[in-house]
């Protein structure tokens, strides 16, 4: 599905708060793809939560 989105049974789309529903392979701003922005956002937020949990336990 992610290699060839057009061949997928259901299109791979994501609903973003500001942009609306877009395909994973679409371009957001300049060379920035949706999947890359999603990955960076999830990685940063997960890291932040993990640091807060570790700080609370320590």
mmCIF file of the N, C-alpha and C atoms, coordinates in Angstrom:
data_MODEL
# 
_entry.id   MODEL 
# 
loop_
_atom_site.group_PDB 
_atom_site.id 
_atom_site.type_symbol 
_atom_site.label_atom_id 
_atom_site.label_alt_id 
_atom_site.label_comp_id 
_atom_site.label_asym_id 
_atom_site.label_entity_id 
_atom_site.label_seq_id 
_atom_site.pdbx_PDB_ins_code 
_atom_site.Cartn_x 
_atom_site.Cartn_y 
_atom_site.Cartn_z 
_atom_site.occupancy 
_atom_site.B_iso_or_equiv 
_atom_site.pdbx_formal_charge 
_atom_site.auth_seq_id 
_atom_site.auth_comp_id 
_atom_site.auth_asym_id 
_atom_site.auth_atom_id 
_atom_site.pdbx_PDB_model_num 
ATOM 1   N N  . UNK A 1 1  ? 0.817  -1.176 0.000  1.00 0.00 ? 1  UNK A N  1 
ATOM 2   C CA . UNK A 1 1  ? 0.000  0.000  0.000  1.00 0.00 ? 1  UNK A CA 1 
ATOM 3   C C  . UNK A 1 1  ? 0.871  1.254  0.000  1.00 0.00 ? 1  UNK A C  1 
ATOM 4   N N  . UNK A 1 2  ? 1.988  1.255  0.742  1.00 0.00 ? 2  UNK A N  1 
ATOM 5   C CA . UNK A 1 2  ? 2.811  2.457  0.812  1.00 0.00 ? 2  UNK A CA 1 
ATOM 6   C C  . UNK A 1 2  ? 3.782  2.574  -0.361 1.00 0.00 ? 2  UNK A C  1 
ATOM 7   N N  . UNK A 1 3  ? 4.127  1.456  -0.974 1.00 0.00 ? 3  UNK A N  1 
ATOM 8   C CA . UNK A 1 3  ? 5.021  1.508  -2.133 1.00 0.00 ? 3  UNK A CA 1 
ATOM 9   C C  . UNK A 1 3  ? 4.263  1.989  -3.366 1.00 0.00 ? 3  UNK A C  1 
ATOM 10  N N  . UNK A 1 4  ? 3.052  1.483  -3.546 1.00 0.00 ? 4  UNK A N  1 
ATOM 11  C CA . UNK A 1 4  ? 2.221  1.876  -4.684 1.00 0.00 ? 4  UNK A CA 1 
ATOM 12  C C  . UNK A 1 4  ? 0.828  2.238  -4.173 1.00 0.00 ? 4  UNK A C  1 
ATOM 13  N N  . UNK A 1 5  ? 0.629  3.485  -3.708 1.00 0.00 ? 5  UNK A N  1 
ATOM 14  C CA . UNK A 1 5  ? -0.666 3.867  -3.139 1.00 0.00 ? 5  UNK A CA 1 
ATOM 15  C C  . UNK A 1 5  ? -1.833 3.721  -4.101 1.00 0.00 ? 5  UNK A C  1 
ATOM 16  N N  . UNK A 1 6  ? -1.582 3.855  -5.387 1.00 0.00 ? 6  UNK A N  1 
ATOM 17  C CA . UNK A 1 6  ? -2.677 3.737  -6.349 1.00 0.00 ? 6  UNK A CA 1 
ATOM 18  C C  . UNK A 1 6  ? -3.178 2.303  -6.450 1.00 0.00 ? 6  UNK A C  1 
ATOM 19  N N  . UNK A 1 7  ? -2.364 1.316  -6.067 1.00 0.00 ? 7  UNK A N  1 
ATOM 20  C CA . UNK A 1 7  ? -2.765 -0.086 -6.143 1.00 0.00 ? 7  UNK A CA 1 
ATOM 21  C C  . UNK A 1 7  ? -3.450 -0.559 -4.865 1.00 0.00 ? 7  UNK A C  1 
ATOM 22  N N  . UNK A 1 8  ? -3.536 0.270  -3.862 1.00 0.00 ? 8  UNK A N  1 
ATOM 23  C CA . UNK A 1 8  ? -4.134 -0.120 -2.586 1.00 0.00 ? 8  UNK A CA 1 
ATOM 24  C C  . UNK A 1 8  ? -5.648 -0.258 -2.709 1.00 0.00 ? 8  UNK A C  1 
ATOM 25  N N  . UNK A 1 9  ? -6.214 -1.108 -1.882 1.00 0.00 ? 9  UNK A N  1 
ATOM 26  C CA . UNK A 1 9  ? -7.662 -1.297 -1.866 1.00 0.00 ? 9  UNK A CA 1 
ATOM 27  C C  . UNK A 1 9  ? -8.331 -0.016 -1.364 1.00 0.00 ? 9  UNK A C  1 
ATOM 28  N N  . UNK A 1 10 ? -7.812 0.511  -0.274 1.00 0.00 ? 10 UNK A N  1 
ATOM 29  C CA . UNK A 1 10 ? -8.290 1.791  0.259  1.00 0.00 ? 10 UNK A CA 1 
ATOM 30  C C  . UNK A 1 10 ? -7.110 2.762  0.198  1.00 0.00 ? 10 UNK A C  1 
ATOM 31  N N  . UNK A 1 11 ? -7.308 3.950  -0.277 1.00 0.00 ? 11 UNK A N  1 
ATOM 32  C CA . UNK A 1 11 ? -6.187 4.878  -0.393 1.00 0.00 ? 11 UNK A CA 1 
ATOM 33  C C  . UNK A 1 11 ? -5.599 5.214  0.977  1.00 0.00 ? 11 UNK A C  1 
ATOM 34  N N  . UNK A 1 12 ? -4.279 5.294  1.034  1.00 0.00 ? 12 UNK A N  1 
ATOM 35  C CA . UNK A 1 12 ? -3.590 5.632  2.281  1.00 0.00 ? 12 UNK A CA 1 
ATOM 36  C C  . UNK A 1 12 ? -3.673 7.138  2.467  1.00 0.00 ? 12 UNK A C  1 
ATOM 37  N N  . UNK A 1 13 ? -4.552 7.573  3.334  1.00 0.00 ? 13 UNK A N  1 
ATOM 38  C CA . UNK A 1 13 ? -4.733 8.998  3.573  1.00 0.00 ? 13 UNK A CA 1 
ATOM 39  C C  . UNK A 1 13 ? -4.718 9.268  5.067  1.00 0.00 ? 13 UNK A C  1 
ATOM 40  N N  . UNK A 1 14 ? -4.359 10.470 5.402  1.00 0.00 ? 14 UNK A N  1 
ATOM 41  C CA . UNK A 1 14 ? -4.263 10.884 6.786  1.00 0.00 ? 14 UNK A CA 1 
ATOM 42  C C  . UNK A 1 14 ? -4.976 12.216 6.923  1.00 0.00 ? 14 UNK A C  1 
ATOM 43  N N  . UNK A 1 15 ? -5.715 12.385 7.992  1.00 0.00 ? 15 UNK A N  1 
ATOM 44  C CA . UNK A 1 15 ? -6.412 13.651 8.225  1.00 0.00 ? 15 UNK A CA 1 
ATOM 45  C C  . UNK A 1 15 ? -5.545 14.520 9.121  1.00 0.00 ? 15 UNK A C  1 
ATOM 46  N N  . UNK A 1 16 ? -5.019 15.588 8.565  1.00 0.00 ? 16 UNK A N  1 
ATOM 47  C CA . UNK A 1 16 ? -4.188 16.517 9.324  1.00 0.00 ? 16 UNK A CA 1 
ATOM 48  C C  . UNK A 1 16 ? -5.040 17.684 9.807  1.00 0.00 ? 16 UNK A C  1 
ATOM 49  N N  . UNK A 1 17 ? -4.732 18.236 10.987 1.00 0.00 ? 17 UNK A N  1 
ATOM 50  C CA . UNK A 1 17 ? -5.571 19.292 11.562 1.00 0.00 ? 17 UNK A CA 1 
ATOM 51  C C  . UNK A 1 17 ? -5.730 20.536 10.683 1.00 0.00 ? 17 UNK A C  1 
ATOM 52  N N  . UNK A 1 18 ? -4.682 21.020 10.093 1.00 0.00 ? 18 UNK A N  1 
ATOM 53  C CA . UNK A 1 18 ? -4.748 22.264 9.332  1.00 0.00 ? 18 UNK A CA 1 
ATOM 54  C C  . UNK A 1 18 ? -5.024 22.012 7.859  1.00 0.00 ? 18 UNK A C  1 
ATOM 55  N N  . UNK A 1 19 ? -4.411 20.989 7.305  1.00 0.00 ? 19 UNK A N  1 
ATOM 56  C CA . UNK A 1 19 ? -4.458 20.730 5.868  1.00 0.00 ? 19 UNK A CA 1 
ATOM 57  C C  . UNK A 1 19 ? -5.713 19.967 5.450  1.00 0.00 ? 19 UNK A C  1 
ATOM 58  N N  . UNK A 1 20 ? -6.188 19.054 6.293  1.00 0.00 ? 20 UNK A N  1 
ATOM 59  C CA . UNK A 1 20 ? -7.319 18.201 5.939  1.00 0.00 ? 20 UNK A CA 1 
ATOM 60  C C  . UNK A 1 20 ? -6.832 16.818 5.579  1.00 0.00 ? 20 UNK A C  1 
ATOM 61  N N  . UNK A 1 21 ? -7.571 16.113 4.742  1.00 0.00 ? 21 UNK A N  1 
ATOM 62  C CA . UNK A 1 21 ? -7.210 14.756 4.366  1.00 0.00 ? 21 UNK A CA 1 
ATOM 63  C C  . UNK A 1 21 ? -6.243 14.776 3.187  1.00 0.00 ? 21 UNK A C  1 
ATOM 64  N N  . UNK A 1 22 ? -5.069 14.162 3.382  1.00 0.00 ? 22 UNK A N  1 
ATOM 65  C CA . UNK A 1 22 ? -4.041 14.113 2.341  1.00 0.00 ? 22 UNK A CA 1 
ATOM 66  C C  . UNK A 1 22 ? -3.466 12.704 2.266  1.00 0.00 ? 22 UNK A C  1 
ATOM 67  N N  . UNK A 1 23 ? -2.894 12.362 1.129  1.00 0.00 ? 23 UNK A N  1 
ATOM 68  C CA . UNK A 1 23 ? -2.249 11.061 0.941  1.00 0.00 ? 23 UNK A CA 1 
ATOM 69  C C  . UNK A 1 23 ? -0.880 11.059 1.622  1.00 0.00 ? 23 UNK A C  1 
ATOM 70  N N  . UNK A 1 24 ? -0.415 9.886  2.024  1.00 0.00 ? 24 UNK A N  1 
ATOM 71  C CA . UNK A 1 24 ? 0.891  9.758  2.688  1.00 0.00 ? 24 UNK A CA 1 
ATOM 72  C C  . UNK A 1 24 ? 2.021  10.285 1.819  1.00 0.00 ? 24 UNK A C  1 
ATOM 73  N N  . UNK A 1 25 ? 1.899  10.137 0.519  1.00 0.00 ? 25 UNK A N  1 
ATOM 74  C CA . UNK A 1 25 ? 2.985  10.514 -0.385 1.00 0.00 ? 25 UNK A CA 1 
ATOM 75  C C  . UNK A 1 25 ? 2.901  11.963 -0.841 1.00 0.00 ? 25 UNK A C  1 
ATOM 76  N N  . UNK A 1 26 ? 1.906  12.713 -0.381 1.00 0.00 ? 26 UNK A N  1 
ATOM 77  C CA . UNK A 1 26 ? 1.742  14.109 -0.794 1.00 0.00 ? 26 UNK A CA 1 
ATOM 78  C C  . UNK A 1 26 ? 2.837  14.983 -0.176 1.00 0.00 ? 26 UNK A C  1 
ATOM 79  N N  . UNK A 1 27 ? 3.046  16.133 -0.804 1.00 0.00 ? 27 UNK A N  1 
ATOM 80  C CA . UNK A 1 27 ? 4.028  17.096 -0.308 1.00 0.00 ? 27 UNK A CA 1 
ATOM 81  C C  . UNK A 1 27 ? 3.295  18.153 0.511  1.00 0.00 ? 27 UNK A C  1 
ATOM 82  N N  . UNK A 1 28 ? 3.829  18.425 1.713  1.00 0.00 ? 28 UNK A N  1 
ATOM 83  C CA . UNK A 1 28 ? 3.234  19.456 2.565  1.00 0.00 ? 28 UNK A CA 1 
ATOM 84  C C  . UNK A 1 28 ? 3.759  20.838 2.205  1.00 0.00 ? 28 UNK A C  1 
ATOM 85  N N  . UNK A 1 29 ? 5.038  21.060 2.491  1.00 0.00 ? 29 UNK A N  1 
ATOM 86  C CA . UNK A 1 29 ? 5.676  22.347 2.219  1.00 0.00 ? 29 UNK A CA 1 
ATOM 87  C C  . UNK A 1 29 ? 7.049  22.066 1.624  1.00 0.00 ? 29 UNK A C  1 
ATOM 88  N N  . UNK A 1 30 ? 7.316  22.612 0.455  1.00 0.00 ? 30 UNK A N  1 
ATOM 89  C CA . UNK A 1 30 ? 8.619  22.388 -0.184 1.00 0.00 ? 30 UNK A CA 1 
ATOM 90  C C  . UNK A 1 30 ? 8.852  20.903 -0.419 1.00 0.00 ? 30 UNK A C  1 
ATOM 91  N N  . UNK A 1 31 ? 10.016 20.381 0.004  1.00 0.00 ? 31 UNK A N  1 
ATOM 92  C CA . UNK A 1 31 ? 10.302 18.956 -0.195 1.00 0.00 ? 31 UNK A CA 1 
ATOM 93  C C  . UNK A 1 31 ? 9.786  18.066 0.937  1.00 0.00 ? 31 UNK A C  1 
ATOM 94  N N  . UNK A 1 32 ? 9.072  18.623 1.906  1.00 0.00 ? 32 UNK A N  1 
ATOM 95  C CA . UNK A 1 32 ? 8.619  17.875 3.083  1.00 0.00 ? 32 UNK A CA 1 
ATOM 96  C C  . UNK A 1 32 ? 7.378  17.039 2.754  1.00 0.00 ? 32 UNK A C  1 
ATOM 97  N N  . UNK A 1 33 ? 7.520  15.726 2.856  1.00 0.00 ? 33 UNK A N  1 
ATOM 98  C CA . UNK A 1 33 ? 6.415  14.803 2.590  1.00 0.00 ? 33 UNK A CA 1 
ATOM 99  C C  . UNK A 1 33 ? 5.593  14.595 3.855  1.00 0.00 ? 33 UNK A C  1 
ATOM 100 N N  . UNK A 1 34 ? 4.353  14.179 3.689  1.00 0.00 ? 34 UNK A N  1 
ATOM 101 C CA . UNK A 1 34 ? 3.441  13.960 4.817  1.00 0.00 ? 34 UNK A CA 1 
ATOM 102 C C  . UNK A 1 34 ? 3.990  12.891 5.753  1.00 0.00 ? 34 UNK A C  1 
ATOM 103 N N  . UNK A 1 35 ? 4.466  11.780 5.197  1.00 0.00 ? 35 UNK A N  1 
ATOM 104 C CA . UNK A 1 35 ? 4.948  10.691 6.038  1.00 0.00 ? 35 UNK A CA 1 
ATOM 105 C C  . UNK A 1 35 ? 6.150  11.126 6.869  1.00 0.00 ? 35 UNK A C  1 
ATOM 106 N N  . UNK A 1 36 ? 7.001  11.976 6.327  1.00 0.00 ? 36 UNK A N  1 
ATOM 107 C CA . UNK A 1 36 ? 8.173  12.434 7.065  1.00 0.00 ? 36 UNK A CA 1 
ATOM 108 C C  . UNK A 1 36 ? 7.768  13.369 8.198  1.00 0.00 ? 36 UNK A C  1 
ATOM 109 N N  . UNK A 1 37 ? 6.831  14.257 7.936  1.00 0.00 ? 37 UNK A N  1 
ATOM 110 C CA . UNK A 1 37 ? 6.340  15.159 8.986  1.00 0.00 ? 37 UNK A CA 1 
ATOM 111 C C  . UNK A 1 37 ? 5.661  14.357 10.094 1.00 0.00 ? 37 UNK A C  1 
ATOM 112 N N  . UNK A 1 38 ? 4.886  13.344 9.734  1.00 0.00 ? 38 UNK A N  1 
ATOM 113 C CA . UNK A 1 38 ? 4.215  12.497 10.716 1.00 0.00 ? 38 UNK A CA 1 
ATOM 114 C C  . UNK A 1 38 ? 5.248  11.752 11.562 1.00 0.00 ? 38 UNK A C  1 
ATOM 115 N N  . UNK A 1 39 ? 6.270  11.197 10.926 1.00 0.00 ? 39 UNK A N  1 
ATOM 116 C CA . UNK A 1 39 ? 7.316  10.451 11.631 1.00 0.00 ? 39 UNK A CA 1 
ATOM 117 C C  . UNK A 1 39 ? 8.065  11.354 12.611 1.00 0.00 ? 39 UNK A C  1 
ATOM 118 N N  . UNK A 1 40 ? 8.455  12.540 12.171 1.00 0.00 ? 40 UNK A N  1 
ATOM 119 C CA . UNK A 1 40 ? 9.189  13.466 13.033 1.00 0.00 ? 40 UNK A CA 1 
ATOM 120 C C  . UNK A 1 40 ? 8.303  13.917 14.194 1.00 0.00 ? 40 UNK A C  1 
ATOM 121 N N  . UNK A 1 41 ? 7.055  14.245 13.913 1.00 0.00 ? 41 UNK A N  1 
ATOM 122 C CA . UNK A 1 41 ? 6.135  14.663 14.974 1.00 0.00 ? 41 UNK A CA 1 
ATOM 123 C C  . UNK A 1 41 ? 5.919  13.578 16.008 1.00 0.00 ? 41 UNK A C  1 
ATOM 124 N N  . UNK A 1 42 ? 5.717  12.357 15.563 1.00 0.00 ? 42 UNK A N  1 
ATOM 125 C CA . UNK A 1 42 ? 5.521  11.247 16.506 1.00 0.00 ? 42 UNK A CA 1 
ATOM 126 C C  . UNK A 1 42 ? 6.796  10.948 17.277 1.00 0.00 ? 42 UNK A C  1 
ATOM 127 N N  . UNK A 1 43 ? 7.939  10.997 16.636 1.00 0.00 ? 43 UNK A N  1 
ATOM 128 C CA . UNK A 1 43 ? 9.206  10.739 17.314 1.00 0.00 ? 43 UNK A CA 1 
ATOM 129 C C  . UNK A 1 43 ? 9.492  11.782 18.378 1.00 0.00 ? 43 UNK A C  1 
ATOM 130 N N  . UNK A 1 44 ? 9.283  13.047 18.046 1.00 0.00 ? 44 UNK A N  1 
ATOM 131 C CA . UNK A 1 44 ? 9.535  14.110 19.017 1.00 0.00 ? 44 UNK A CA 1 
ATOM 132 C C  . UNK A 1 44 ? 8.584  14.030 20.203 1.00 0.00 ? 44 UNK A C  1 
ATOM 133 N N  . UNK A 1 45 ? 7.317  13.791 19.941 1.00 0.00 ? 45 UNK A N  1 
ATOM 134 C CA . UNK A 1 45 ? 6.350  13.726 21.041 1.00 0.00 ? 45 UNK A CA 1 
ATOM 135 C C  . UNK A 1 45 ? 6.579  12.496 21.914 1.00 0.00 ? 45 UNK A C  1 
ATOM 136 N N  . UNK A 1 46 ? 6.921  11.362 21.319 1.00 0.00 ? 46 UNK A N  1 
ATOM 137 C CA . UNK A 1 46 ? 7.203  10.160 22.096 1.00 0.00 ? 46 UNK A CA 1 
ATOM 138 C C  . UNK A 1 46 ? 8.447  10.359 22.953 1.00 0.00 ? 46 UNK A C  1 
ATOM 139 N N  . UNK A 1 47 ? 9.470  10.987 22.396 1.00 0.00 ? 47 UNK A N  1 
ATOM 140 C CA . UNK A 1 47 ? 10.680 11.262 23.158 1.00 0.00 ? 47 UNK A CA 1 
ATOM 141 C C  . UNK A 1 47 ? 10.415 12.205 24.322 1.00 0.00 ? 47 UNK A C  1 
ATOM 142 N N  . UNK A 1 48 ? 9.583  13.198 24.099 1.00 0.00 ? 48 UNK A N  1 
ATOM 143 C CA . UNK A 1 48 ? 9.241  14.151 25.153 1.00 0.00 ? 48 UNK A CA 1 
ATOM 144 C C  . UNK A 1 48 ? 8.502  13.464 26.296 1.00 0.00 ? 48 UNK A C  1 
ATOM 145 N N  . UNK A 1 49 ? 7.533  12.634 25.951 1.00 0.00 ? 49 UNK A N  1 
ATOM 146 C CA . UNK A 1 49 ? 6.780  11.902 26.978 1.00 0.00 ? 49 UNK A CA 1 
ATOM 147 C C  . UNK A 1 49 ? 7.701  10.946 27.731 1.00 0.00 ? 49 UNK A C  1 
ATOM 148 N N  . UNK A 1 50 ? 8.577  10.259 27.017 1.00 0.00 ? 50 UNK A N  1 
ATOM 149 C CA . UNK A 1 50 ? 9.500  9.326  27.668 1.00 0.00 ? 50 UNK A CA 1 
ATOM 150 C C  . UNK A 1 50 ? 10.425 10.055 28.637 1.00 0.00 ? 50 UNK A C  1 
ATOM 151 N N  . UNK A 1 51 ? 10.937 11.221 28.242 1.00 0.00 ? 51 UNK A N  1 
ATOM 152 C CA . UNK A 1 51 ? 11.810 11.993 29.141 1.00 0.00 ? 51 UNK A CA 1 
ATOM 153 C C  . UNK A 1 51 ? 11.060 12.444 30.379 1.00 0.00 ? 51 UNK A C  1 
ATOM 154 N N  . UNK A 1 52 ? 9.810  12.861 30.226 1.00 0.00 ? 52 UNK A N  1 
ATOM 155 C CA . UNK A 1 52 ? 9.013  13.289 31.384 1.00 0.00 ? 52 UNK A CA 1 
ATOM 156 C C  . UNK A 1 52 ? 8.739  12.123 32.331 1.00 0.00 ? 52 UNK A C  1 
ATOM 157 N N  . UNK A 1 53 ? 8.453  10.957 31.790 1.00 0.00 ? 53 UNK A N  1 
ATOM 158 C CA . UNK A 1 53 ? 8.209  9.778  32.626 1.00 0.00 ? 53 UNK A CA 1 
ATOM 159 C C  . UNK A 1 53 ? 9.473  9.394  33.378 1.00 0.00 ? 53 UNK A C  1 
ATOM 160 N N  . UNK A 1 54 ? 10.603 9.381  32.704 1.00 0.00 ? 54 UNK A N  1 
ATOM 161 C CA . UNK A 1 54 ? 11.866 9.030  33.346 1.00 0.00 ? 54 UNK A CA 1 
ATOM 162 C C  . UNK A 1 54 ? 12.207 10.050 34.421 1.00 0.00 ? 54 UNK A C  1 
ATOM 163 N N  . UNK A 1 55 ? 11.966 11.332 34.161 1.00 0.00 ? 55 UNK A N  1 
ATOM 164 C CA . UNK A 1 55 ? 12.265 12.369 35.150 1.00 0.00 ? 55 UNK A CA 1 
ATOM 165 C C  . UNK A 1 55 ? 11.378 12.201 36.389 1.00 0.00 ? 55 UNK A C  1 
ATOM 166 N N  . UNK A 1 56 ? 10.141 11.778 36.197 1.00 0.00 ? 56 UNK A N  1 
ATOM 167 C CA . UNK A 1 56 ? 9.245  11.569 37.329 1.00 0.00 ? 56 UNK A CA 1 
ATOM 168 C C  . UNK A 1 56 ? 9.653  10.365 38.167 1.00 0.00 ? 56 UNK A C  1 
ATOM 169 N N  . UNK A 1 57 ? 10.139 9.329  37.503 1.00 0.00 ? 57 UNK A N  1 
ATOM 170 C CA . UNK A 1 57 ? 10.531 8.107  38.211 1.00 0.00 ? 57 UNK A CA 1 
ATOM 171 C C  . UNK A 1 57 ? 11.883 8.248  38.900 1.00 0.00 ? 57 UNK A C  1 
ATOM 172 N N  . UNK A 1 58 ? 12.718 9.128  38.404 1.00 0.00 ? 58 UNK A N  1 
ATOM 173 C CA . UNK A 1 58 ? 14.072 9.270  38.969 1.00 0.00 ? 58 UNK A CA 1 
ATOM 174 C C  . UNK A 1 58 ? 14.105 10.153 40.190 1.00 0.00 ? 58 UNK A C  1 
# 
